[in-house]
Amino acid sequence: MRAVLAIDTSTDACTVGLATEQGVVEAHRVLPRAHNRHLLAMLDEVLAGAPLSSIEGFVCGLGPGSFTGLRIAASVVQGLAWSLERPVLGMCSLEAQARAWLAENPSYEGYILATTDAQIGQCYYRLWLHNKGQLQSLSDPLMAVPEQLCLPGLDPCYGLVILGSGCRYQSAIEDSWCRINPQSAVRERYPEQRPRGAVMAQWALAHADWQHAGSAHDVIPCYVQQDVGWKTLAEQPTP
């Protein structure tokens, strides 16, 4: 694999990354509810005149996250991969968020709670352990009210960092964590962290097993909501 394009639109950030043997290019913008108006222009930006046919594989952020946003990334990746007959690697957007933070903090050892605000009094979240350069998943992508996160009891020698827009529920999330892991300290919070297309593409270029990648047909967004009370745009918080 010599050229990989990654797209994630699961959050308020729209991110596109292109990784090749020559380096990485990224277009990344916070565009609440405007991904569909800017994504194709951002794709042109990272390609910088290179033909679409030069892309040998795609990475699609599958969520969880914005219901509409997930479908935007999935539909664009499906259309491109289908027309070019290229493989597609689906990536959990919370994993993409964790890997983006680790790209700037590679020496960190401990737990990572990646979150996204679901804007209905709940958040999406997934827990990881980063140890000796390896990112190990400790939970599936989940959704809950912040006071009731389903978290395991863990080794108290590691601390926790919290990433993403779910940090708006900081106090409740920390209460959930400390109730189950009272000896494990919450070290830092990074509310601005989002998935980064450059990191997704670069990781996939270097580490993905493309022989087991799927096709355009296999791109299925990760919806974890069940029996939630949707809010209208007017009822949602102002970005």
C-alpha positions in Angstrom: 0.0 0.0 0.0 1.6 3.3 -1.1 -1.3 5.9 -0.8 -4.0 5.8 1.8 -6.9 8.3 2.2 -8.7 8.7 5.5 -12.0 10.5 6.3 -13.8 11.0 9.6 -16.9 13.2 10.1 -18.2 11.7 13.3 -17.7 14.8 15.4 -17.9 18.6 14.9 -14.5 18.3 13.1 -14.3 17.3 9.5 -10.9 15.6 8.8 -9.3 14.2 5.7 -5.8 12.8 5.6 -3.6 11.4 2.8 -0.6 9.3 3.6 2.0 8.3 1.0 5.6 7.2 1.0 6.5 10.8 0.6 4.7 12.1 3.7 1.3 13.1 5.1 -1.2 15.9 4.1 -4.2 16.8 6.1 -7.3 19.1 5.9 -8.9 19.4 9.3 -11.6 21.9 10.2 -14.2 22.3 13.0 -17.4 22.6 11.0 -20.5 21.8 13.1 -23.3 20.6 10.8 -21.5 21.7 7.7 -19.4 18.6 6.8 -21.4 17.9 3.6 -20.7 21.3 2.2 -16.9 21.2 2.7 -15.8 17.6 2.5 -15.3 17.3 -1.2 -13.4 20.6 -1.3 -11.2 19.3 1.5 -10.6 16.1 -0.5 -9.4 18.2 -3.4 -7.1 20.1 -1.1 -5.3 17.1 0.2 -5.0 15.5 -3.3 -3.5 18.8 -4.6 -4.0 17.8 -8.2 -3.1 14.1 -7.8 -5.6 11.8 -9.5 -8.0 9.8 -7.4 -6.7 6.7 -9.0 -3.4 7.1 -7.1 -5.2 6.2 -3.9 -4.8 2.5 -3.1 -6.8 2.2 0.0 -9.4 4.1 2.1 -9.9 4.5 5.9 -13.4 5.5 7.1 -14.2 6.7 10.6 -17.2 4.5 11.5 -18.2 6.3 14.7 -19.9 6.3 17.1 -20.8 9.9 16.8 -23.1 12.3 14.9 -25.8 10.2 13.1 -25.7 12.4 10.0 -22.0 12.9 10.2 -21.3 9.1 10.1 -23.4 8.7 6.9 -21.5 11.6 5.2 -18.1 9.9 5.6 -19.5 6.5 4.8 -21.2 7.6 1.7 -18.2 9.4 0.3 -15.8 6.6 1.1 -18.2 4.1 -0.4 -18.6 6.0 -3.6 -14.9 6.5 -4.1 -13.9 3.0 -3.1 -16.6 1.5 -5.3 -15.7 3.4 -8.4 -12.0 2.7 -8.0 -12.4 -0.9 -6.7 -10.2 -0.2 -3.7 -10.2 -1.8 -0.3 -11.6 0.0 2.8 -10.5 -0.2 6.4 -13.1 0.8 8.9 -11.8 2.5 12.1 -13.7 3.2 15.3 -13.7 7.0 15.6 -12.9 6.8 19.3 -9.8 4.8 18.4 -8.9 7.4 15.9 -9.3 10.1 18.6 -7.0 8.1 21.0 -4.4 7.5 18.3 -4.4 11.2 17.4 -3.6 12.1 21.0 -0.9 9.5 21.2 0.7 10.8 18.1 1.6 13.9 20.1 2.1 12.0 23.4 3.8 8.7 22.5 5.5 8.2 25.8 2.3 8.2 27.8 1.6 5.0 29.8 -1.9 4.6 31.2 -5.6 4.6 30.6 -7.3 6.7 27.9 -11.0 7.4 27.9 -12.0 8.7 24.5 -15.4 10.5 24.5 -17.8 12.3 22.2 -20.7 14.4 23.4 -23.9 12.9 22.0 -25.7 16.2 22.8 -28.7 14.5 24.5 -27.3 14.4 28.0 -25.2 11.4 27.2 -21.8 10.6 25.7 -20.2 8.0 23.6 -17.1 6.5 25.1 -14.4 3.8 24.9 -11.6 2.9 27.3 -8.1 2.0 26.3 -4.8 1.2 27.9 -1.6 2.4 26.3 1.4 0.4 27.5 4.8 -0.2 26.0 3.7 1.4 22.7 0.6 -0.7 22.3 -3.0 0.5 22.4 -5.2 -2.1 24.0 -9.0 -1.8 23.9 -10.7 -2.4 27.3 -14.3 -1.8 26.2 -16.5 -1.7 23.2 -17.8 1.7 22.0 -20.6 2.5 24.4 -23.1 5.2 25.2 -24.4 6.3 28.6 -25.3 9.2 30.8 -22.0 10.4 32.2 -22.9 9.4 35.8 -23.4 5.8 34.8 -20.4 4.9 32.6 -19.8 1.2 32.5 -16.1 1.0 33.5 -14.1 -2.0 34.7 -12.0 -2.1 37.9 -8.4 -1.7 36.8 -4.8 -1.5 37.9 -4.4 1.5 40.2 -0.8 2.0 39.1 -2.0 3.7 35.9 -3.7 7.1 35.7 -6.4 8.3 33.3 -6.6 10.9 30.6 -10.0 11.9 29.2 -10.3 13.0 25.5 -12.9 14.7 23.4 -16.1 16.7 23.6 -17.5 14.5 26.3 -15.3 16.4 28.7 -18.1 18.8 29.0 -19.4 16.2 31.5 -16.1 16.2 33.3 -17.3 16.1 36.8 -19.8 13.3 36.3 -17.3 11.2 34.2 -14.7 11.6 36.9 -17.2 10.6 39.6 -18.0 7.4 37.6 -14.3 6.7 37.2 -13.3 7.3 40.9 -16.3 5.3 42.2 -14.9 2.2 40.5 -11.2 3.0 40.5 -10.6 5.2 43.6 -6.8 4.6 43.5 -6.4 5.6 39.8 -6.0 9.4 39.4 -7.5 11.4 36.6 -4.4 13.2 35.2 -5.5 15.5 32.4 -8.5 16.3 30.2 -8.2 17.3 26.5 -11.7 18.5 25.5 -10.5 19.8 22.1 -9.1 16.4 20.9 -10.8 15.0 17.8 -9.9 12.3 15.3 -7.2 13.4 12.8 -7.3 12.2 9.2 -3.5 12.4 9.0 -3.0 10.1 11.9 -5.6 7.6 10.7 -4.0 7.5 7.2 -0.5 7.3 8.5 -1.3 4.5 10.9 -3.2 2.5 8.3 -0.3 2.9 5.8 2.2 1.6 8.3 0.3 -1.0 10.3 -3.0 -2.1 8.8 -3.4 -5.6 7.4 -4.8 -4.7 4.0 -5.2 -8.3 3.0 -8.1 -8.5 5.4 -9.6 -5.1 4.6 -13.2 -4.9 3.4 -14.8 -3.5 0.3 -17.1 -0.5 -0.2 -20.1 -2.8 0.6 -18.7 -3.5 4.1 -18.7 0.1 5.3 -21.3 0.2 8.1 -21.4 3.1 10.5 -21.3 2.2 14.2 -24.6 3.2 15.8 -24.7 2.5 19.5 -27.8 4.6 20.4 -30.8 2.7 21.8 -34.0 4.2 23.0 -32.7 7.7 23.3 -34.6 10.9 23.3 -33.6 12.9 20.2 -33.4 16.7 20.4 -34.2 19.1 17.6 -31.5 21.5 16.4 -33.1 24.3 18.5 -32.9 22.1 21.6 -29.2 21.1 21.1 -26.4 23.2 22.7 -24.9 25.9 20.5 -21.6 24.7 19.0 
